[in-house]
Each structure stands twice: as structure tokens, then as C-alpha cells.
């Protein structure tokens, strides 16, 4: 299923074709972002505002290399401490 893409949405971009990332391939992040969609180019491509780390990359990617980004509670409130679950006593 294709992610719903609209201008202004935040998405994650696949690092499948990023050759300049450091470290072994299996230890790298599969996706980077979130990046904001600037415009849709037809049905098959999307132009992004990339994060500073990847400013030299061409900002247009195929839709197949894009995933929707859903903001979590930890992203909204980074200072909030998560209470650990107590151990089960058997």
C-alpha cells in the first residue's frame, strides 16, 4: 500500500541508494528523516526539503522509496521520562 502523500506532509526517505553513509550496510538506518514534502511531481516522484546532513543529494525521490512518518509521544515530549514496567514476581 502506497503512503498518502500531500504537500507539507512529513515522510521518511529510504537510504537504499545512499552510498556515502558511514559504517557497515547492515548497521545503517533504513530510513532518514522526517523530511517535508515540497511538491509532488506526477504520481511517481516527490520533492523534499532534506535535512542538513543530506543537502547535497538531489531532492527528488521516487514514491517507492518513501514511507509515511507518524510522530510519537517521545518525539512530541522528549523530556518526558517513561516509567519502566515493574518486574513480574512469580
LINDANOR-V391669 format. One record per residue. RES is the residue in three letters. PSI is psi in whole degrees, -180 to 180 (NA if undefined). Layout:
res=RES psi=PSI
res=RES psi=PSI
This chain:
res=UNK psi=131
res=UNK psi=142
res=UNK psi=152
res=UNK psi=118
res=UNK psi=127
res=UNK psi=155
res=UNK psi=134
res=UNK psi=-17
res=UNK psi=155
res=UNK psi=137
res=UNK psi=165
res=UNK psi=140
res=UNK psi=134
res=UNK psi=143
res=UNK psi=18
res=UNK psi=-43
res=UNK psi=14
res=UNK psi=109
res=UNK psi=-12
res=UNK psi=15
res=UNK psi=146
res=UNK psi=155
res=UNK psi=170
res=UNK psi=148
res=UNK psi=-41
res=UNK psi=-12
res=UNK psi=-6
res=UNK psi=159
res=UNK psi=140
res=UNK psi=-30
res=UNK psi=150
res=UNK psi=158
res=UNK psi=-165
res=UNK psi=148
res=UNK psi=149
res=UNK psi=135
res=UNK psi=125
res=UNK psi=-50
res=UNK psi=156
res=UNK psi=135
res=UNK psi=97
res=UNK psi=-152
res=UNK psi=-12
res=UNK psi=-2
res=UNK psi=155
res=UNK psi=138
res=UNK psi=135
res=UNK psi=161
res=UNK psi=103
res=UNK psi=155
res=UNK psi=160
res=UNK psi=-37
res=UNK psi=-31
res=UNK psi=30
res=UNK psi=-21
res=UNK psi=-12
res=UNK psi=150
res=UNK psi=130
res=UNK psi=5
res=UNK psi=127
res=UNK psi=151
res=UNK psi=152
res=UNK psi=-29
res=UNK psi=-17
res=UNK psi=21
res=UNK psi=139
res=UNK psi=148
res=UNK psi=149
res=UNK psi=128
res=UNK psi=120
res=UNK psi=132
res=UNK psi=170
res=UNK psi=-36
res=UNK psi=-33
res=UNK psi=-38
res=UNK psi=-38
res=UNK psi=77
res=UNK psi=-23
res=UNK psi=-10
res=UNK psi=130
res=UNK psi=134
res=UNK psi=129
res=UNK psi=125
res=UNK psi=147
res=UNK psi=138
res=UNK psi=150
res=UNK psi=149
res=UNK psi=134
res=UNK psi=122
res=UNK psi=NA
